[in-house]
């Protein structure tokens, strides 16, 4: 019997720009055996089947009917070592979001919201176009130049401190230091009796 993989989704909508009417679908399934992958996208449904896993392999599969029609001809997908990602174009250009991914209003515990790609309907125009932006390891907005970088990504702390002093924060820090130094003249707590 096949297991259900974790499926994450997010969406964008635009009444004026058809290329921004998309569903971001990520199937979190590491080590998919490419030769066993069967992905079928029609205008109303999606079917996925694959064998995956490191060491002990297992079969994974699911099918779903979309809430509304999509355009499989201009949709795209990508297989990585960690997941299978698809950018699925909605057929209808409208500014409203779909209320759910599936046609039926059923609880599907393996389908979850992808909060790393989700934006509210009223905030979606401020975000960069994430279409086709699979980025580093599926992280949108990160280019290959960021691969392997940890920490703060090249942040210059000396510039940050200089900017802080430009805004008067240096004077506040200096005053705080003076107060701390004046308090350090104490001889400590009084002796216990």
BALOBA-1460 file (C-alpha; in Angstrom, 3 decimals):
// residues 193
<rec num="1" residu="x" x="0.000" y="0.000" z="0.000"/>
<rec num="2" residu="x" x="1.231" y="3.492" z="-0.851"/>
<rec num="3" residu="x" x="1.793" y="6.219" z="1.712"/>
<rec num="4" residu="x" x="0.791" y="9.870" z="1.320"/>
<rec num="5" residu="x" x="3.712" y="12.315" z="1.124"/>
<rec num="6" residu="x" x="3.513" y="15.733" z="2.802"/>
<rec num="7" residu="x" x="2.154" y="18.240" z="0.262"/>
<rec num="8" residu="x" x="2.641" y="21.979" z="0.870"/>
<rec num="9" residu="x" x="0.857" y="24.659" z="-1.133"/>
<rec num="10" residu="x" x="0.551" y="28.431" z="-1.458"/>
<rec num="11" residu="x" x="-0.985" y="30.659" z="-4.113"/>
<rec num="12" residu="x" x="-0.973" y="34.035" z="-5.849"/>
<rec num="13" residu="x" x="-3.742" y="35.748" z="-7.828"/>
<rec num="14" residu="x" x="-3.950" y="38.763" z="-10.080"/>
<rec num="15" residu="x" x="-6.794" y="40.057" z="-12.234"/>
<rec num="16" residu="x" x="-4.422" y="41.998" z="-14.501"/>
<rec num="17" residu="x" x="-1.362" y="39.726" z="-14.762"/>
<rec num="18" residu="x" x="-2.080" y="36.112" z="-15.780"/>
<rec num="19" residu="x" x="1.498" y="35.007" z="-14.972"/>
<rec num="20" residu="x" x="0.867" y="35.805" z="-11.294"/>
<rec num="21" residu="x" x="-2.093" y="33.416" z="-11.034"/>
<rec num="22" residu="x" x="-0.215" y="30.415" z="-9.700"/>
<rec num="23" residu="x" x="-0.267" y="27.584" z="-7.190"/>
<rec num="24" residu="x" x="3.073" y="26.706" z="-5.548"/>
<rec num="25" residu="x" x="3.018" y="22.994" z="-4.758"/>
<rec num="26" residu="x" x="5.872" y="21.243" z="-2.934"/>
<rec num="27" residu="x" x="5.880" y="17.506" z="-2.286"/>
<rec num="28" residu="x" x="8.288" y="16.994" z="0.618"/>
<rec num="29" residu="x" x="9.782" y="13.644" z="-0.235"/>
<rec num="30" residu="x" x="13.554" y="13.177" z="-0.010"/>
<rec num="31" residu="x" x="15.486" y="10.868" z="-2.326"/>
<rec num="32" residu="x" x="12.832" y="10.272" z="-4.994"/>
<rec num="33" residu="x" x="13.935" y="7.603" z="-7.446"/>
<rec num="34" residu="x" x="13.566" y="9.535" z="-10.716"/>
<rec num="35" residu="x" x="12.792" y="6.449" z="-12.797"/>
<rec num="36" residu="x" x="9.722" y="5.680" z="-10.632"/>
<rec num="37" residu="x" x="8.317" y="9.224" z="-10.673"/>
<rec num="38" residu="x" x="4.900" y="9.507" z="-12.343"/>
<rec num="39" residu="x" x="3.498" y="13.039" z="-12.302"/>
<rec num="40" residu="x" x="0.370" y="13.784" z="-14.311"/>
<rec num="41" residu="x" x="-1.177" y="17.252" z="-14.399"/>
<rec num="42" residu="x" x="-4.481" y="17.829" z="-16.177"/>
<rec num="43" residu="x" x="-6.665" y="20.919" z="-16.236"/>
<rec num="44" residu="x" x="-8.699" y="19.614" z="-13.293"/>
<rec num="45" residu="x" x="-6.481" y="17.185" z="-11.370"/>
<rec num="46" residu="x" x="-3.025" y="16.090" z="-10.317"/>
<rec num="47" residu="x" x="-1.680" y="12.573" z="-9.883"/>
<rec num="48" residu="x" x="1.653" y="11.755" z="-8.225"/>
<rec num="49" residu="x" x="3.368" y="8.423" z="-7.650"/>
<rec num="50" residu="x" x="6.999" y="7.702" z="-6.747"/>
<rec num="51" residu="x" x="9.338" y="5.441" z="-4.860"/>
<rec num="52" residu="x" x="11.512" y="7.306" z="-2.365"/>
<rec num="53" residu="x" x="13.634" y="7.069" z="0.746"/>
<rec num="54" residu="x" x="17.220" y="6.541" z="1.755"/>
<rec num="55" residu="x" x="18.009" y="2.977" z="2.697"/>
<rec num="56" residu="x" x="14.527" y="1.495" z="2.906"/>
<rec num="57" residu="x" x="12.452" y="2.684" z="-0.039"/>
<rec num="58" residu="x" x="8.670" y="3.097" z="0.100"/>
<rec num="59" residu="x" x="5.942" y="3.837" z="-2.425"/>
<rec num="60" residu="x" x="4.173" y="7.193" z="-2.164"/>
<rec num="61" residu="x" x="1.103" y="8.296" z="-4.095"/>
<rec num="62" residu="x" x="-1.831" y="10.702" z="-4.068"/>
<rec num="63" residu="x" x="-4.404" y="12.210" z="-6.404"/>
<rec num="64" residu="x" x="-6.387" y="15.407" z="-6.040"/>
<rec num="65" residu="x" x="-8.974" y="17.368" z="-7.958"/>
<rec num="66" residu="x" x="-8.293" y="21.111" z="-8.041"/>
<rec num="67" residu="x" x="-10.763" y="23.699" z="-6.770"/>
<rec num="68" residu="x" x="-10.822" y="25.272" z="-10.258"/>
<rec num="69" residu="x" x="-9.151" y="24.667" z="-13.615"/>
<rec num="70" residu="x" x="-5.408" y="25.053" z="-14.152"/>
<rec num="71" residu="x" x="-3.311" y="25.347" z="-17.307"/>
<rec num="72" residu="x" x="-0.949" y="22.338" z="-17.510"/>
<rec num="73" residu="x" x="0.679" y="23.623" z="-20.723"/>
<rec num="74" residu="x" x="2.389" y="26.588" z="-19.031"/>
<rec num="75" residu="x" x="2.947" y="24.985" z="-15.613"/>
<rec num="76" residu="x" x="6.411" y="23.818" z="-14.598"/>
<rec num="77" residu="x" x="8.041" y="21.431" z="-12.130"/>
<rec num="78" residu="x" x="11.417" y="20.517" z="-10.706"/>
<rec num="79" residu="x" x="12.815" y="17.498" z="-8.886"/>
<rec num="80" residu="x" x="15.479" y="18.031" z="-6.208"/>
<rec num="81" residu="x" x="17.082" y="15.646" z="-3.734"/>
<rec num="82" residu="x" x="14.680" y="16.856" z="-1.038"/>
<rec num="83" residu="x" x="11.385" y="17.443" z="-2.815"/>
<rec num="84" residu="x" x="9.345" y="17.721" z="-5.978"/>
<rec num="85" residu="x" x="8.185" y="21.298" z="-6.630"/>
<rec num="86" residu="x" x="5.630" y="22.535" z="-9.141"/>
<rec num="87" residu="x" x="4.427" y="25.979" z="-10.171"/>
<rec num="88" residu="x" x="0.924" y="25.419" z="-11.514"/>
<rec num="89" residu="x" x="-0.794" y="28.195" z="-13.465"/>
<rec num="90" residu="x" x="-4.444" y="28.899" z="-12.718"/>
<rec num="91" residu="x" x="-6.583" y="29.073" z="-15.856"/>
<rec num="92" residu="x" x="-8.814" y="31.937" z="-14.718"/>
<rec num="93" residu="x" x="-7.299" y="35.368" z="-14.024"/>
<rec num="94" residu="x" x="-8.941" y="36.730" z="-10.904"/>
<rec num="95" residu="x" x="-7.798" y="38.707" z="-7.905"/>
<rec num="96" residu="x" x="-9.485" y="36.434" z="-5.346"/>
<rec num="97" residu="x" x="-7.645" y="33.479" z="-3.843"/>
<rec num="98" residu="x" x="-9.061" y="29.996" z="-4.046"/>
<rec num="99" residu="x" x="-10.633" y="29.142" z="-0.689"/>
<rec num="100" residu="x" x="-8.862" y="25.737" z="-0.748"/>
<rec num="101" residu="x" x="-6.685" y="23.633" z="-3.050"/>
<rec num="102" residu="x" x="-9.115" y="20.762" z="-3.577"/>
<rec num="103" residu="x" x="-12.526" y="20.666" z="-5.189"/>
<rec num="104" residu="x" x="-14.095" y="18.725" z="-2.337"/>
<rec num="105" residu="x" x="-14.245" y="20.346" z="1.071"/>
<rec num="106" residu="x" x="-12.635" y="17.380" z="2.819"/>
<rec num="107" residu="x" x="-9.997" y="17.296" z="5.518"/>
<rec num="108" residu="x" x="-6.801" y="16.023" z="3.913"/>
<rec num="109" residu="x" x="-4.154" y="15.813" z="6.637"/>
<rec num="110" residu="x" x="-1.255" y="15.391" z="4.196"/>
<rec num="111" residu="x" x="-2.018" y="18.721" z="2.418"/>
<rec num="112" residu="x" x="-0.741" y="21.724" z="4.381"/>
<rec num="113" residu="x" x="-0.201" y="25.441" z="3.874"/>
<rec num="114" residu="x" x="3.329" y="26.405" z="2.795"/>
<rec num="115" residu="x" x="3.887" y="29.386" z="5.083"/>
<rec num="116" residu="x" x="7.333" y="30.059" z="3.589"/>
<rec num="117" residu="x" x="5.621" y="31.066" z="0.323"/>
<rec num="118" residu="x" x="2.243" y="32.249" z="1.597"/>
<rec num="119" residu="x" x="1.159" y="35.897" z="1.498"/>
<rec num="120" residu="x" x="-2.195" y="37.445" z="2.310"/>
<rec num="121" residu="x" x="-4.396" y="38.499" z="-0.590"/>
<rec num="122" residu="x" x="-3.994" y="42.198" z="0.200"/>
<rec num="123" residu="x" x="-0.182" y="41.933" z="0.480"/>
<rec num="124" residu="x" x="0.632" y="39.890" z="-2.622"/>
<rec num="125" residu="x" x="1.399" y="42.873" z="-4.880"/>
<rec num="126" residu="x" x="4.330" y="43.909" z="-2.653"/>
<rec num="127" residu="x" x="6.102" y="40.540" z="-2.976"/>
<rec num="128" residu="x" x="8.476" y="39.792" z="-5.825"/>
<rec num="129" residu="x" x="7.253" y="37.391" z="-8.482"/>
<rec num="130" residu="x" x="8.172" y="33.927" z="-7.207"/>
<rec num="131" residu="x" x="7.093" y="32.162" z="-10.392"/>
<rec num="132" residu="x" x="9.828" y="29.775" z="-11.525"/>
<rec num="133" residu="x" x="11.929" y="30.930" z="-8.546"/>
<rec num="134" residu="x" x="12.888" y="27.648" z="-6.972"/>
<rec num="135" residu="x" x="16.057" y="29.210" z="-5.497"/>
<rec num="136" residu="x" x="18.551" y="27.374" z="-3.312"/>
<rec num="137" residu="x" x="17.070" y="24.166" z="-1.976"/>
<rec num="138" residu="x" x="13.611" y="25.400" z="-2.868"/>
<rec num="139" residu="x" x="13.997" y="28.620" z="-0.883"/>
<rec num="140" residu="x" x="12.552" y="31.383" z="-3.051"/>
<rec num="141" residu="x" x="14.559" y="34.540" z="-3.592"/>
<rec num="142" residu="x" x="17.939" y="32.973" z="-2.811"/>
<rec num="143" residu="x" x="20.363" y="32.630" z="-5.677"/>
<rec num="144" residu="x" x="23.138" y="30.078" z="-6.071"/>
<rec num="145" residu="x" x="25.656" y="32.626" z="-4.785"/>
<rec num="146" residu="x" x="24.133" y="32.206" z="-1.318"/>
<rec num="147" residu="x" x="24.708" y="28.441" z="-1.294"/>
<rec num="148" residu="x" x="26.808" y="27.337" z="1.661"/>
<rec num="149" residu="x" x="26.715" y="30.698" z="3.417"/>
<rec num="150" residu="x" x="25.648" y="30.604" z="7.005"/>
<rec num="151" residu="x" x="25.014" y="33.225" z="9.622"/>
<rec num="152" residu="x" x="24.122" y="36.743" z="8.631"/>
<rec num="153" residu="x" x="25.048" y="36.497" z="4.947"/>
<rec num="154" residu="x" x="27.883" y="39.037" z="4.790"/>
<rec num="155" residu="x" x="26.471" y="41.654" z="7.159"/>
<rec num="156" residu="x" x="29.015" y="44.391" z="7.946"/>
<rec num="157" residu="x" x="28.718" y="45.116" z="11.671"/>
<rec num="158" residu="x" x="31.103" y="48.091" z="11.579"/>
<rec num="159" residu="x" x="28.798" y="49.830" z="9.081"/>
<rec num="160" residu="x" x="25.789" y="48.953" z="11.197"/>
<rec num="161" residu="x" x="27.419" y="50.469" z="14.312"/>
<rec num="162" residu="x" x="28.376" y="53.591" z="12.335"/>
<rec num="163" residu="x" x="24.779" y="53.981" z="11.162"/>
<rec num="164" residu="x" x="23.616" y="53.637" z="14.757"/>
<rec num="165" residu="x" x="25.898" y="56.494" z="15.860"/>
<rec num="166" residu="x" x="24.653" y="58.600" z="12.916"/>
<rec num="167" residu="x" x="21.137" y="58.337" z="14.332"/>
<rec num="168" residu="x" x="22.153" y="59.410" z="17.834"/>
<rec num="169" residu="x" x="22.317" y="55.887" z="19.194"/>
<rec num="170" residu="x" x="26.021" y="56.334" z="19.895"/>
<rec num="171" residu="x" x="25.285" y="59.121" z="22.404"/>
<rec num="172" residu="x" x="22.672" y="56.977" z="24.147"/>
<rec num="173" residu="x" x="25.107" y="54.067" z="24.391"/>
<rec num="174" residu="x" x="27.809" y="56.399" z="25.740"/>
<rec num="175" residu="x" x="25.424" y="57.790" z="28.403"/>
<rec num="176" residu="x" x="24.487" y="54.231" z="29.419"/>
<rec num="177" residu="x" x="28.187" y="53.387" z="29.781"/>
<rec num="178" residu="x" x="28.766" y="56.467" z="31.976"/>
<rec num="179" residu="x" x="25.906" y="55.456" z="34.288"/>
<rec num="180" residu="x" x="27.279" y="51.921" z="34.499"/>
<rec num="181" residu="x" x="30.776" y="53.262" z="35.318"/>
<rec num="182" residu="x" x="29.482" y="55.589" z="38.034"/>
<rec num="183" residu="x" x="27.633" y="52.664" z="39.633"/>
<rec num="184" residu="x" x="30.797" y="50.577" z="39.596"/>
<rec num="185" residu="x" x="32.421" y="52.890" z="42.214"/>
<rec num="186" residu="x" x="30.325" y="51.254" z="44.920"/>
<rec num="187" residu="x" x="32.080" y="49.053" z="47.426"/>
<rec num="188" residu="x" x="29.494" y="46.344" z="46.998"/>
<rec num="189" residu="x" x="26.665" y="45.313" z="49.248"/>
<rec num="190" residu="x" x="26.787" y="46.158" z="52.963"/>
<rec num="191" residu="x" x="28.221" y="43.477" z="55.232"/>
<rec num="192" residu="x" x="25.823" y="40.950" z="56.700"/>
<rec num="193" residu="x" x="25.225" y="41.305" z="60.420"/>
